[in-house]
Amino acid sequence: MTCLKERENKKRVVASKEEKEEKYYCSVCGREISKEEYEIFDGMCRECWEEQKVYECMRCGRKITEKEYETYGGLCQECHEIEIDELDYENEYGC
């Protein structure tokens, strides 16, 4: 019976260590945030949420910063690069 209790305690310790290892990051600025902040502010840190300088990529819908929105014409960097590649392909192969 003692062995069973020891195993249960070890499982609880392991589970709590695993929970502590979970990390969350702001989807806008990339800063590490708490799980609560992640859930309350829709995946953003409080500062980015309050600034509301959050835009969505017009192609994929990912949240992006105002700077990224302005730099890439309403797209995230990844979608902008895809668009450029597609235009290059069309120009090269006449599609």
N, CA, C and O atoms as a printed pandas DataFrame, in Angstrom:
     atom_number atom_name residue_name chain_id  residue_number  x_coord  y_coord  z_coord
0              1         N          MET        A               1    0.825   -1.190    0.000
1              2        CA          MET        A               1    0.000    0.000    0.000
2              3         C          MET        A               1    0.865    1.248    0.000
3              4         O          MET        A               1    0.515    2.244   -0.633
4              5         N          THR        A               2    1.972    1.206    0.691
5              6        CA          THR        A               2    2.873    2.349    0.720
6              7         C          THR        A               2    3.449    2.608   -0.666
7              8         O          THR        A               2    3.604    3.756   -1.082
8              9         N          CYS        A               3    3.762    1.528   -1.373
9             10        CA          CYS        A               3    4.323    1.679   -2.716
10            11         C          CYS        A               3    3.344    2.387   -3.652
11            12         O          CYS        A               3    3.745    3.219   -4.465
12            13         N          LEU        A               4    2.075    2.055   -3.531
13            14        CA          LEU        A               4    1.058    2.674   -4.366
14            15         C          LEU        A               4    0.988    4.178   -4.123
15            16         O          LEU        A               4    0.910    4.956   -5.074
16            17         N          LYS        A               5    1.015    4.588   -2.871
17            18        CA          LYS        A               5    0.988    6.014   -2.541
18            19         C          LYS        A               5    2.215    6.722   -3.069
19            20         O          LYS        A               5    2.124    7.843   -3.568
20            21         N          GLU        A               6    3.369    6.073   -2.963
21            22        CA          GLU        A               6    4.601    6.680   -3.476
22            23         C          GLU        A               6    4.508    6.889   -4.977
23            24         O          GLU        A               6    4.922    7.932   -5.483
24            25         N          ARG        A               7    3.967    5.905   -5.701
25            26        CA          ARG        A               7    3.806    6.031   -7.153
26            27         C          ARG        A               7    2.865    7.183   -7.497
27            28         O          ARG        A               7    3.141    7.965   -8.407
28            29         N          GLU        A               8    1.752    7.285   -6.765
29            30        CA          GLU        A               8    0.801    8.368   -7.012
30            31         C          GLU        A               8    1.457    9.728   -6.797
31            32         O          GLU        A               8    1.255   10.649   -7.588
32            33         N          ASN        A               9    2.235    9.852   -5.736
33            34        CA          ASN        A               9    2.926   11.102   -5.467
34            35         C          ASN        A               9    3.922   11.433   -6.575
35            36         O          ASN        A               9    4.029   12.587   -6.990
36            37         N          LYS        A              10    4.646   10.431   -7.052
37            38        CA          LYS        A              10    5.605   10.656   -8.137
38            39         C          LYS        A              10    4.885   11.110   -9.401
39            40         O          LYS        A              10    5.367   11.995  -10.108
40            41         N          LYS        A              11    3.738   10.511   -9.684
41            42        CA          LYS        A              11    2.967   10.907  -10.863
42            43         C          LYS        A              11    2.526   12.362  -10.753
43            44         O          LYS        A              11    2.586   13.104  -11.733
44            45         N          ARG        A              12    2.092   12.765   -9.586
45            46        CA          ARG        A              12    1.660   14.152   -9.383
46            47         C          ARG        A              12    2.818   15.116   -9.575
47            48         O          ARG        A              12    2.656   16.182  -10.169
48            49         N          VAL        A              13    3.985   14.739   -9.073
49            50        CA          VAL        A              13    5.161   15.597   -9.209
50            51         C          VAL        A              13    5.539   15.734  -10.673
51            52         O          VAL        A              13    5.825   16.835  -11.142
52            53         N          VAL        A              14    5.542   14.619  -11.398
53            54        CA          VAL        A              14    5.877   14.647  -12.820
54            55         C          VAL        A              14    4.862   15.490  -13.576
55            56         O          VAL        A              14    5.236   16.295  -14.429
56            57         N          ALA        A              15    3.585   15.313  -13.270
57            58        CA          ALA        A              15    2.551   16.078  -13.951
58            59         C          ALA        A              15    2.722   17.567  -13.692
59            60         O          ALA        A              15    2.573   18.374  -14.610
60            61         N          SER        A              16    3.033   17.943  -12.461
61            62        CA          SER        A              16    3.190   19.367  -12.163
62            63         C          SER        A              16    4.438   19.928  -12.846
63            64         O          SER        A              16    4.432   21.088  -13.259
64            65         N          LYS        A              17    5.492   19.150  -12.975
65            66        CA          LYS        A              17    6.681   19.610  -13.694
66            67         C          LYS        A              17    6.375   19.808  -15.166
67            68         O          LYS        A              17    6.840   20.773  -15.773
68            69         N          GLU        A              18    5.591   18.897  -15.751
69            70        CA          GLU        A              18    5.218   19.023  -17.161
70            71         C          GLU        A              18    4.373   20.271  -17.377
71            72         O          GLU        A              18    4.553   20.969  -18.375
72            73         N          GLU        A              19    3.461   20.563  -16.465
73            74        CA          GLU        A              19    2.633   21.759  -16.593
74            75         C          GLU        A              19    3.494   23.016  -16.534
75            76         O          GLU        A              19    3.230   23.983  -17.249
76            77         N          LYS        A              20    4.511   23.010  -15.695
77            78        CA          LYS        A              20    5.380   24.174  -15.585
78            79         C          LYS        A              20    6.222   24.365  -16.832
79            80         O          LYS        A              20    6.649   25.485  -17.113
80            81         N          GLU        A              21    6.473   23.304  -17.590
81            82        CA          GLU        A              21    7.303   23.387  -18.781
82            83         C          GLU        A              21    6.542   23.954  -19.980
83            84         O          GLU        A              21    7.166   24.359  -20.961
84            85         N          GLU        A              22    5.221   23.992  -19.924
85            86        CA          GLU        A              22    4.448   24.559  -21.018
86            87         C          GLU        A              22    4.742   26.045  -21.107
87            88         O          GLU        A              22    4.674   26.762  -20.108
88            89         N          LYS        A              23    5.068   26.500  -22.301
89            90        CA          LYS        A              23    5.365   27.919  -22.494
90            91         C          LYS        A              23    4.422   28.480  -23.540
91            92         O          LYS        A              23    4.063   27.809  -24.508
92            93         N          TYR        A              24    4.035   29.709  -23.327
93            94        CA          TYR        A              24    3.131   30.396  -24.238
94            95         C          TYR        A              24    3.806   31.674  -24.695
95            96         O          TYR        A              24    4.532   32.315  -23.934
96            97         N          TYR        A              25    3.560   32.040  -25.945
97            98        CA          TYR        A              25    4.192   33.228  -26.517
98            99         C          TYR        A              25    3.138   34.105  -27.183
99           100         O          TYR        A              25    2.178   33.606  -27.770
100          101         N          CYS        A              26    3.330   35.406  -27.084
101          102        CA          CYS        A              26    2.435   36.364  -27.725
102          103         C          CYS        A              26    2.506   36.158  -29.237
103          104         O          CYS        A              26    3.596   36.085  -29.806
104          105         N          SER        A              27    1.358   36.065  -29.878
105          106        CA          SER        A              27    1.315   35.839  -31.322
106          107         C          SER        A              27    1.705   37.073  -32.123
107          108         O          SER        A              27    1.887   36.990  -33.338
108          109         N          VAL        A              28    1.835   38.214  -31.460
109          110        CA          VAL        A              28    2.197   39.441  -32.161
110          111         C          VAL        A              28    3.674   39.772  -31.972
111          112         O          VAL        A              28    4.410   39.929  -32.946
112          113         N          CYS        A              29    4.102   39.878  -30.718
113          114        CA          CYS        A              29    5.481   40.307  -30.454
114          115         C          CYS        A              29    6.420   39.161  -30.108
115          116         O          CYS        A              29    7.637   39.346  -30.111
116          117         N          GLY        A              30    5.885   37.982  -29.811
117          118        CA          GLY        A              30    6.705   36.820  -29.521
118          119         C          GLY        A              30    7.189   36.696  -28.087
119          120         O          GLY        A              30    7.919   35.758  -27.764
120          121         N          ARG        A              31    6.800   37.620  -27.221
121          122        CA          ARG        A              31    7.229   37.586  -25.819
122          123         C          ARG        A              31    6.579   36.403  -25.108
123          124         O          ARG        A              31    5.432   36.058  -25.393
124          125         N          GLU        A              32    7.318   35.774  -24.175
125          126        CA          GLU        A              32    6.760   34.679  -23.393
126          127         C          GLU        A              32    5.724   35.238  -22.419
127          128         O          GLU        A              32    5.969   36.237  -21.742
128          129         N          ILE        A              33    4.563   34.581  -22.359
129          130        CA          ILE        A              33    3.480   35.035  -21.485
130          131         C          ILE        A              33    2.929   33.847  -20.708
131          132         O          ILE        A              33    3.219   32.695  -21.030
132          133         N          SER        A              34    2.138   34.135  -19.690
133          134        CA          SER        A              34    1.532   33.079  -18.885
134          135         C          SER        A              34    0.371   32.441  -19.651
135          136         O          SER        A              34   -0.145   33.002  -20.617
136          137         N          LYS        A              35   -0.018   31.262  -19.193
137          138        CA          LYS        A              35   -1.142   30.560  -19.808
138          139         C          LYS        A              35   -2.417   31.390  -19.669
139          140         O          LYS        A              35   -3.216   31.476  -20.602
140          141         N          GLU        A              36   -2.599   31.998  -18.498
141          142        CA          GLU        A              36   -3.792   32.813  -18.262
142          143         C          GLU        A              36   -3.846   33.994  -19.227
143          144         O          GLU        A              36   -4.886   34.274  -19.822
144          145         N          GLU        A              37   -2.715   34.681  -19.375
145          146        CA          GLU        A              37   -2.653   35.830  -20.286
146          147         C          GLU        A              37   -2.936   35.373  -21.713
147          148         O          GLU        A              37   -3.654   36.048  -22.452
148          149         N          TYR        A              38   -2.378   34.239  -22.101
149          150        CA          TYR        A              38   -2.583   33.678  -23.435
150          151         C          TYR        A              38   -4.066   33.434  -23.694
151          152         O          TYR        A              38   -4.578   33.753  -24.767
152          153         N          GLU        A              39   -4.750   32.866  -22.704
153          154        CA          GLU        A              39   -6.170   32.547  -22.862
154          155         C          GLU        A              39   -7.050   33.789  -22.812
155          156         O          GLU        A              39   -7.994   33.909  -23.593
156          157         N          ILE        A              40   -6.752   34.710  -21.906
157          158        CA          ILE        A              40   -7.580   35.902  -21.739
158          159         C          ILE        A              40   -7.479   36.836  -22.944
159          160         O          ILE        A              40   -8.487   37.375  -23.402
160          161         N          PHE        A              41   -6.270   37.023  -23.454
161          162        CA          PHE        A              41   -6.042   38.010  -24.515
162          163         C          PHE        A              41   -5.878   37.382  -25.891
163          164         O          PHE        A              41   -5.191   37.932  -26.751
164          165         N          ASP        A              42   -6.508   36.234  -26.100
165          166        CA          ASP        A              42   -6.564   35.606  -27.418
166          167         C          ASP        A              42   -5.177   35.371  -28.016
167          168         O          ASP        A              42   -4.936   35.673  -29.185
168          169         N          GLY        A              43   -4.268   34.829  -27.203
169          170        CA          GLY        A              43   -2.941   34.482  -27.688
170          171         C          GLY        A              43   -1.955   35.631  -27.740
171          172         O          GLY        A              43   -0.871   35.495  -28.308
172          173         N          MET        A              44   -2.321   36.764  -27.152
173          174        CA          MET        A              44   -1.444   37.936  -27.159
174          175         C          MET        A              44   -1.066   38.322  -25.735
175          176         O          MET        A              44   -1.729   37.928  -24.776
176          177         N          CYS        A              45    0.008   39.097  -25.611
177          178        CA          CYS        A              45    0.343   39.661  -24.306
178          179         C          CYS        A              45   -0.598   40.843  -24.048
179          180         O          CYS        A              45   -1.244   41.352  -24.964
180          181         N          ARG        A              46   -0.658   41.253  -22.821
181          182        CA          ARG        A              46   -1.568   42.346  -22.455
182          183         C          ARG        A              46   -1.240   43.635  -23.208
183          184         O          ARG        A              46   -2.139   44.357  -23.639
184          185         N          GLU        A              47    0.062   43.919  -23.363
185          186        CA          GLU        A              47    0.475   45.155  -24.035
186          187         C          GLU        A              47   -0.011   45.192  -25.484
187          188         O          GLU        A              47   -0.556   46.200  -25.933
188          189         N          CYS        A              48    0.185   44.096  -26.212
189          190        CA          CYS        A              48   -0.265   44.058  -27.611
190          191         C          CYS        A              48   -1.787   44.128  -27.703
191          192         O          CYS        A              48   -2.331   44.764  -28.605
192          193         N          TRP        A              49   -2.469   43.471  -26.766
193          194        CA          TRP        A              49   -3.927   43.508  -26.749
194          195         C          TRP        A              49   -4.422   44.933  -26.521
195          196         O          TRP        A              49   -5.338   45.396  -27.202
196          197         N          GLU        A              50   -3.804   45.631  -25.548
197          198        CA          GLU        A              50   -4.237   46.989  -25.223
198          199         C          GLU        A              50   -3.916   47.966  -26.345
199          200         O          GLU        A              50   -4.699   48.879  -26.609
200          201         N          GLU        A              51   -2.798   47.792  -26.999
201          202        CA          GLU        A              51   -2.430   48.691  -28.098
202          203         C          GLU        A              51   -3.357   48.519  -29.293
203          204         O          GLU        A              51   -3.588   49.455  -30.059
204          205         N          GLN        A              52   -3.882   47.306  -29.438
205          206        CA          GLN        A              52   -4.763   46.980  -30.556
206          207         C          GLN        A              52   -4.149   47.372  -31.901
207          208         O          GLN        A              52   -4.861   47.693  -32.852
208          209         N          LYS        A              53   -2.844   47.339  -31.961
209          210        CA          LYS        A              53   -2.176   47.549  -33.240
210          211         C          LYS        A              53   -1.925   46.171  -33.835
211          212         O          LYS        A              53   -0.825   45.838  -34.278
212          213         N          VAL        A              54   -2.982   45.398  -33.823
213          214        CA          VAL        A              54   -2.916   44.045  -34.312
214          215         C          VAL        A              54   -3.738   43.977  -35.593
215          216         O          VAL        A              54   -4.899   44.387  -35.631
216          217         N          TYR        A              55   -3.125   43.462  -36.613
217          218        CA          TYR        A              55   -3.786   43.323  -37.899
218          219         C          TYR        A              55   -3.808   41.851  -38.267
219          220         O          TYR        A              55   -3.106   41.038  -37.666
220          221         N          GLU        A              56   -4.605   41.523  -39.240
221          222        CA          GLU        A              56   -4.632   40.157  -39.743
222          223         C          GLU        A              56   -4.117   40.157  -41.170
223          224         O          GLU        A              56   -4.445   41.036  -41.967
224          225         N          CYS        A              57   -3.305   39.156  -41.479
225          226        CA          CYS        A              57   -2.810   38.976  -42.833
226          227         C          CYS        A              57   -4.018   38.752  -43.741
227          228         O          CYS        A              57   -4.899   37.954  -43.420
228          229         N          MET        A              58   -4.059   39.448  -44.858
229          230        CA          MET        A              58   -5.202   39.336  -45.764
230          231         C          MET        A              58   -5.248   37.992  -46.489
231          232         O          MET        A              58   -6.269   37.628  -47.073
232          233         N          ARG        A              59   -4.145   37.265  -46.447
233          234        CA          ARG        A              59   -4.114   35.983  -47.141
234          235         C          ARG        A              59   -4.377   34.805  -46.205
235          236         O          ARG        A              59   -5.209   33.949  -46.508
236          237         N          CYS        A              60   -3.674   34.754  -45.067
237          238        CA          CYS        A              60   -3.789   33.585  -44.181
238          239         C          CYS        A              60   -4.543   33.875  -42.886
239          240         O          CYS        A              60   -4.947   32.942  -42.193
240          241         N          GLY        A              61   -4.739   35.144  -42.545
241          242        CA          GLY        A              61   -5.480   35.498  -41.340
242          243         C          GLY        A              61   -4.662   35.528  -40.064
243          244         O          GLY        A              61   -5.203   35.787  -38.989
244          245         N          ARG        A              62   -3.360   35.267  -40.166
245          246        CA          ARG        A              62   -2.493   35.289  -38.973
246          247         C          ARG        A              62   -2.411   36.704  -38.439
247          248         O          ARG        A              62   -2.438   37.665  -39.207
248          249         N          LYS        A              63   -2.310   36.837  -37.114
249          250        CA          LYS        A              63   -2.165   38.160  -36.503
250          251         C          LYS        A              63   -0.753   38.681  -36.761
251          252         O          LYS        A              63    0.230   37.965  -36.565
252          253         N          ILE        A              64   -0.666   39.926  -37.198
253          254        CA          ILE        A              64    0.624   40.539  -37.500
254          255         C          ILE        A              64    0.679   41.945  -36.907
255          256         O          ILE        A              64   -0.349   42.529  -36.563
256          257         N          THR        A              65    1.886   42.473  -36.795
257          258        CA          THR        A              65    2.057   43.817  -36.255
258          259         C          THR        A              65    1.707   44.861  -37.303
259          260         O          THR        A              65    1.605   44.562  -38.493
260          261         N          GLU        A              66    1.528   46.077  -36.842
261          262        CA          GLU        A              66    1.249   47.184  -37.747
262          263         C          GLU        A              66    2.397   47.381  -38.727
263          264         O          GLU        A              66    2.180   47.631  -39.912
264          265         N          LYS        A              67    3.612   47.266  -38.223
265          266        CA          LYS        A              67    4.796   47.442  -39.079
266          267         C          LYS        A              67    4.821   46.391  -40.189
267          268         O          LYS        A              67    5.063   46.714  -41.352
268          269         N          GLU        A              68    4.573   45.147  -39.826
269          270        CA          GLU        A              68    4.563   44.072  -40.817
270          271         C          GLU        A              68    3.437   44.292  -41.824
271          272         O          GLU        A              68    3.614   44.062  -43.020
272          273         N          TYR        A              69    2.287   44.733  -41.339
273          274        CA          TYR        A              69    1.145   45.013  -42.213
274          275         C          TYR        A              69    1.492   46.083  -43.240
275          276         O          TYR        A              69    1.185   45.946  -44.424
276          277         N          GLU        A              70    2.130   47.143  -42.776
277          278        CA          GLU        A              70    2.496   48.246  -43.679
278          279         C          GLU        A              70    3.640   47.858  -44.616
279          280         O          GLU        A              70    3.636   48.227  -45.790
280          281         N          THR        A              71    4.609   47.121  -44.101
281          282        CA          THR        A              71    5.774   46.741  -44.900
282          283         C          THR        A              71    5.402   45.815  -46.052
283          284         O          THR        A              71    5.906   45.971  -47.164
284          285         N          TYR        A              72    4.528   44.859  -45.791
285          286        CA          TYR        A              72    4.214   43.844  -46.789
286          287         C          TYR        A              72    2.823   44.011  -47.402
287          288         O          TYR        A              72    2.250   43.047  -47.909
288          289         N          GLY        A              73    2.289   45.209  -47.358
289          290        CA          GLY        A              73    1.027   45.503  -48.029
290          291         C          GLY        A              73   -0.154   44.686  -47.545
291          292         O          GLY        A              73   -0.943   44.189  -48.348
292          293         N          GLY        A              74   -0.276   44.545  -46.234
293          294        CA          GLY        A              74   -1.410   43.831  -45.661
294          295         C          GLY        A              74   -1.183   42.341  -45.485
295          296         O          GLY        A              74   -2.091   41.619  -45.072
296          297         N          LEU        A              75    0.020   41.873  -45.792
297          298        CA          LEU        A              75    0.338   40.456  -45.662
298          299         C          LEU        A              75    1.383   40.236  -44.581
299          300         O          LEU        A              75    2.121   41.154  -44.223
300          301         N          CYS        A              76    1.442   39.013  -44.062
301          302        CA          CYS        A              76    2.556   38.653  -43.187
302          303         C          CYS        A              76    3.767   38.397  -44.091
303          304         O          CYS        A              76    3.617   38.264  -45.305
304          305         N          GLN        A              77    4.936   38.331  -43.515
305          306        CA          GLN        A              77    6.152   38.153  -44.310
306          307         C          GLN        A              77    6.103   36.853  -45.119
307          308         O          GLN        A              77    6.505   36.830  -46.282
308          309         N          GLU        A              78    5.616   35.784  -44.511
309          310        CA          GLU        A              78    5.565   34.496  -45.194
310          311         C          GLU        A              78    4.662   34.546  -46.418
311          312         O          GLU        A              78    5.041   34.068  -47.487
312          313         N          CYS        A              79    3.470   35.121  -46.274
313          314        CA          CYS        A              79    2.544   35.216  -47.407
314          315         C          CYS        A              79    3.080   36.156  -48.475
315          316         O          CYS        A              79    2.880   35.923  -49.668
316          317         N          HIS        A              80    3.754   37.208  -48.058
317          318        CA          HIS        A              80    4.360   38.129  -49.019
318          319         C          HIS        A              80    5.388   37.384  -49.879
319          320         O          HIS        A              80    5.419   37.546  -51.099
320          321         N          GLU        A              81    6.219   36.573  -49.238
321          322        CA          GLU        A              81    7.223   35.803  -49.978
322          323         C          GLU        A              81    6.571   34.799  -50.918
323          324         O          GLU        A              81    7.066   34.575  -52.023
324          325         N          ILE        A              82    5.465   34.193  -50.493
325          326        CA          ILE        A              82    4.738   33.259  -51.354
326          327         C          ILE        A              82    4.180   33.993  -52.560
327          328         O          ILE        A              82    4.260   33.497  -53.684
328          329         N          GLU        A              83    3.614   35.173  -52.333
329          330        CA          GLU        A              83    3.070   35.968  -53.431
330          331         C          GLU        A              83    4.163   36.306  -54.447
331          332         O          GLU        A              83    3.942   36.207  -55.654
332          333         N          ILE        A              84    5.331   36.703  -53.963
333          334        CA          ILE        A              84    6.448   37.037  -54.850
334          335         C          ILE        A              84    6.858   35.810  -55.657
335          336         O          ILE        A              84    7.075   35.898  -56.866
336          337         N          ASP        A              85    6.962   34.662  -54.980
337          338        CA          ASP        A              85    7.323   33.420  -55.676
338          339         C          ASP        A              85    6.294   33.070  -56.752
339          340         O          ASP        A              85    6.659   32.645  -57.848
340          341         N          GLU        A              86    5.013   33.246  -56.438
341          342        CA          GLU        A              86    3.963   32.940  -57.409
342          343         C          GLU        A              86    4.034   33.884  -58.601
343          344         O          GLU        A              86    3.857   33.456  -59.741
344          345         N          LEU        A              87    4.290   35.160  -58.348
345          346        CA          LEU        A              87    4.425   36.122  -59.453
346          347         C          LEU        A              87    5.639   35.793  -60.312
347          348         O          LEU        A              87    5.569   35.868  -61.538
348          349         N          ASP        A              88    6.740   35.432  -59.683
349          350        CA          ASP        A              88    7.938   35.041  -60.433
350          351         C          ASP        A              88    7.660   33.826  -61.295
351          352         O          ASP        A              88    8.093   33.769  -62.446
352          353         N          TYR        A              89    6.939   32.846  -60.748
353          354        CA          TYR        A              89    6.598   31.644  -61.490
354          355         C          TYR        A              89    5.724   31.982  -62.700
355          356         O          TYR        A              89    5.956   31.486  -63.803
356          357         N          GLU        A              90    4.704   32.841  -62.476
357          358        CA          GLU        A              90    3.819   33.241  -63.557
358          359         C          GLU        A              90    4.590   33.972  -64.656
359          360         O          GLU        A              90    4.357   33.741  -65.843
360          361         N          ASN        A              91    5.500   34.844  -64.261
361          362        CA          ASN        A              91    6.291   35.581  -65.245
362          363         C          ASN        A              91    7.226   34.652  -66.009
363          364         O          ASN        A              91    7.423   34.819  -67.212
364          365         N          GLU        A              92    7.795   33.687  -65.322
365          366        CA          GLU        A              92    8.754   32.782  -65.943
366          367         C          GLU        A              92    8.084   31.794  -66.890
367          368         O          GLU        A              92    8.614   31.510  -67.964
368          369         N          TYR        A              93    6.919   31.266  -66.502
369          370        CA          TYR        A              93    6.252   30.234  -67.294
370          371         C          TYR        A              93    5.017   30.732  -68.029
371          372         O          TYR        A              93    4.330   29.945  -68.681
372          373         N          GLY        A              94    4.724   32.016  -67.937
373          374        CA          GLY        A              94    3.609   32.609  -68.661
374          375         C          GLY        A              94    2.243   32.059  -68.311
375          376         O          GLY        A              94    1.383   31.928  -69.182
376          377         N          CYS        A              95    2.037   31.740  -67.063
377          378        CA          CYS        A              95    0.741   31.194  -66.627
378          379         C          CYS        A              95   -0.247   32.287  -66.359
379          380         O          CYS        A              95   -1.386   32.012  -65.984
